Amino acid sequence: MVGRLDTGIDVLDRKLDGGLPPGCIVAYTADPASQSELLLYELTAARGTLYLTTERSDDAVRHAIESSPSEVGSPTVRRVAGDDLLEEATRLIGALPDGANLIIDTMDVLERADADDYIAFLNDLKSQMLETGSIAVLHCLKGNDEPSNRSRTYHAADAVFDLRTEIAGTDLENHLTIPKFRGGSQPTEAIKLELTEEVAIDTSRDIA
């Protein structure tokens, strides 16, 4: 589709009619014990990327990306730290160039901020994405202690990608569903992914 920005992950781009609309915010949910970061790393190959890390050190993230066996880019990695994490994240996002990727890994710390401050942050984020024609991917970890503002993240997001990791017999299976997509036709079927060496469609159990 004209005007879409490809993600760099072929199976996703096919399901999304060519990619994501410029200005799109994606909430990407996954279990902490999954290989969900592999998808984030592969997104960096599509275009210039600002990668904000809120929990791991910037050196740890750089090492993980450089060690990834899949095709990756050379993102700018910055650690979000300080007394006011939302303010620092907003400052860093303000330097985002046109047509870029923004990855925030993870959102959990930011989602524990004051509700009004967090809503303002989300609105500023959306404005910045629209102004620069960029894409934001917000990595949201699942768990029992869900941050108080998680529902606000879902509401603000233009798309929600949900990764589920399950054990089927002796196999570990990853399924990606897209329960929300404001940018066009919503894929209705789960995408079975291999998250080992690279993000690829898993056809091991398909019937010819």
C-alpha positions as CSV (number, residue, x, y, z in Angstrom):
1,M,0.0,0.0,0.0
2,V,1.3,3.4,-1.0
3,G,2.6,5.4,2.0
4,R,3.3,2.4,4.2
5,L,6.7,2.0,5.9
6,D,7.9,-1.6,5.8
7,T,9.0,-3.2,9.1
8,G,11.8,-5.1,7.5
9,I,10.1,-8.4,8.6
10,D,8.6,-9.9,5.4
11,V,5.9,-12.0,7.0
12,L,4.6,-9.0,9.0
13,D,4.7,-6.6,6.0
14,R,2.6,-9.1,3.9
15,K,0.0,-9.3,6.7
16,L,-0.1,-5.5,7.1
17,D,-0.5,-4.8,3.3
18,G,3.0,-3.5,3.0
19,G,3.8,-2.3,6.5
20,L,2.7,0.4,9.0
21,P,1.4,3.9,8.3
22,P,3.8,6.7,9.1
23,G,3.0,8.1,12.5
24,C,1.9,4.7,13.9
25,I,2.4,3.7,17.5
26,V,2.6,0.0,18.2
27,A,2.2,-1.7,21.6
28,Y,4.1,-4.9,21.4
29,T,3.2,-7.3,24.3
30,A,5.2,-10.4,25.2
31,D,6.2,-12.6,28.2
32,P,9.5,-11.6,29.8
33,A,10.8,-15.2,29.3
34,S,10.2,-15.1,25.5
35,Q,12.6,-14.2,22.7
36,S,10.5,-11.0,22.0
37,E,13.6,-8.8,21.7
38,L,14.6,-10.6,18.5
39,L,11.7,-8.9,16.7
40,L,12.8,-5.5,18.1
41,Y,16.4,-6.0,16.9
42,E,15.3,-7.0,13.4
43,L,13.1,-3.9,13.1
44,T,16.3,-1.8,13.3
45,A,17.4,-3.1,9.8
46,A,14.5,-1.3,8.0
47,R,15.6,2.3,8.7
48,G,17.4,4.6,11.2
49,T,16.3,3.7,14.7
50,L,16.4,5.4,18.1
51,Y,16.4,2.6,20.7
52,L,15.5,3.7,24.2
53,T,16.3,1.3,27.0
54,T,14.7,1.8,30.4
55,E,16.0,-1.2,32.3
56,R,19.0,-2.7,30.6
57,S,22.2,-0.7,30.1
58,D,22.8,0.8,26.7
59,D,26.0,-1.3,26.4
60,A,24.0,-4.5,27.1
61,V,21.5,-3.6,24.4
62,R,24.2,-2.7,21.9
63,H,26.0,-6.0,22.6
64,A,22.7,-8.0,22.2
65,I,21.9,-6.3,18.8
66,E,25.5,-6.7,17.5
67,S,25.4,-10.4,18.6
68,S,22.0,-11.1,16.9
69,P,22.3,-13.7,14.2
70,S,19.6,-12.0,12.1
71,E,19.9,-8.9,9.9
72,V,20.0,-5.8,12.1
73,G,20.8,-2.1,11.7
74,S,23.0,0.3,13.7
75,P,20.5,2.0,15.9
76,T,21.3,4.9,18.2
77,V,20.9,3.4,21.7
78,R,20.2,5.6,24.7
79,R,19.4,4.7,28.3
80,V,16.5,6.6,29.9
81,A,17.6,7.5,33.4
82,G,17.2,10.3,35.9
83,D,14.7,11.6,38.4
84,D,11.9,12.2,35.7
85,L,11.9,9.3,33.2
86,L,9.0,10.7,31.2
87,E,10.8,14.0,30.8
88,E,14.0,12.4,29.8
89,A,12.3,10.1,27.3
90,T,10.5,13.1,25.8
91,R,13.8,14.9,25.4
92,L,15.4,12.0,23.7
93,I,12.4,11.5,21.4
94,G,12.6,15.2,20.4
95,A,15.8,14.5,18.5
96,L,14.1,11.8,16.3
97,P,14.8,12.4,12.6
98,D,12.1,12.2,9.9
99,G,11.0,8.7,8.8
100,A,12.7,6.8,11.6
101,N,11.9,4.0,14.0
102,L,11.6,4.6,17.7
103,I,11.8,1.6,20.0
104,I,11.1,1.9,23.8
105,D,12.2,-1.3,25.7
106,T,10.5,-1.6,28.0
107,M,7.5,0.6,28.7
108,D,6.8,-0.9,32.2
109,V,8.9,1.7,34.1
110,L,7.3,4.6,32.3
111,E,3.8,3.2,32.7
112,R,4.1,3.5,36.5
113,A,4.3,7.3,36.3
114,D,1.5,9.6,37.4
115,A,-1.6,9.0,35.1
116,D,-1.9,12.7,33.9
117,D,1.8,12.9,33.2
118,Y,1.7,9.6,31.3
119,I,-1.3,10.7,29.2
120,A,0.6,13.9,28.3
121,F,3.6,11.8,27.4
122,L,1.6,9.6,25.1
123,N,0.0,12.6,23.4
124,D,3.4,14.2,22.9
125,L,4.7,10.9,21.5
126,K,1.9,10.7,19.0
127,S,2.4,14.3,17.9
128,Q,6.2,13.6,17.4
129,M,5.5,10.4,15.3
130,L,3.0,12.3,13.1
131,E,5.4,15.3,12.7
132,T,8.3,13.1,11.7
133,G,6.4,10.4,9.8
134,S,8.0,7.8,12.1
135,I,7.0,4.6,13.7
136,A,7.1,3.9,17.5
137,V,7.2,0.3,18.9
138,L,6.5,0.2,22.6
139,H,7.7,-3.1,24.2
140,C,5.2,-4.0,27.0
141,L,6.0,-7.0,29.2
142,K,3.2,-9.2,30.5
143,G,3.0,-10.3,34.1
144,N,1.1,-10.4,37.3
145,D,2.2,-6.9,38.4
146,E,0.8,-5.0,35.4
147,P,1.7,-1.3,35.4
148,S,-1.2,1.0,36.3
149,N,-1.1,2.8,33.0
150,R,-1.0,-0.3,30.7
151,S,-4.6,0.2,29.5
152,R,-3.7,3.8,28.5
153,T,-0.9,2.5,26.4
154,Y,-3.3,0.1,24.6
155,H,-5.8,2.9,24.1
156,A,-3.2,5.3,22.6
157,A,-1.6,2.7,20.4
158,D,-2.7,2.5,16.7
159,A,-1.8,-1.2,16.7
160,V,-1.3,-3.9,19.2
161,F,1.0,-6.9,18.5
162,D,0.6,-9.7,21.0
163,L,3.3,-12.4,21.1
164,R,2.3,-15.7,22.8
165,T,4.9,-18.4,23.6
166,E,3.5,-21.9,24.3
167,I,4.8,-25.5,24.5
168,A,3.1,-27.8,22.1
169,G,4.3,-31.4,22.8
170,T,8.1,-31.1,22.7
171,D,8.1,-27.9,20.5
172,L,8.2,-24.3,21.6
173,E,5.8,-22.2,19.5
174,N,5.4,-18.5,19.1
175,H,2.2,-17.0,17.7
176,L,1.8,-13.3,16.9
177,T,-1.7,-11.8,16.8
178,I,-2.8,-8.3,16.0
179,P,-5.9,-7.6,17.9
180,K,-5.9,-3.9,17.1
181,F,-4.9,-2.1,13.9
182,R,-6.2,1.3,13.0
183,G,-4.1,1.5,9.9
184,G,-6.2,-0.7,7.6
185,S,-7.3,-4.3,7.3
186,Q,-6.8,-6.2,10.5
187,P,-5.1,-9.6,10.1
188,T,-7.5,-12.1,11.6
189,E,-5.2,-15.1,11.9
190,A,-2.3,-15.7,14.2
191,I,1.2,-15.6,12.6
192,K,3.3,-18.5,13.7
193,L,6.9,-17.3,14.1
194,E,10.3,-18.8,14.6
195,L,12.2,-16.7,17.1
196,T,15.5,-18.5,17.0
197,E,18.2,-17.1,14.7
198,E,15.9,-14.7,13.0
199,V,12.2,-13.7,12.8
200,A,10.6,-15.9,10.2
201,I,7.3,-17.6,9.5
202,D,7.2,-21.1,10.9
203,T,5.8,-23.6,8.3
204,S,7.0,-26.7,10.0
205,R,3.4,-27.9,10.7
206,D,1.7,-26.5,7.6
207,I,-0.2,-29.0,5.5
208,A,0.7,-28.8,1.8
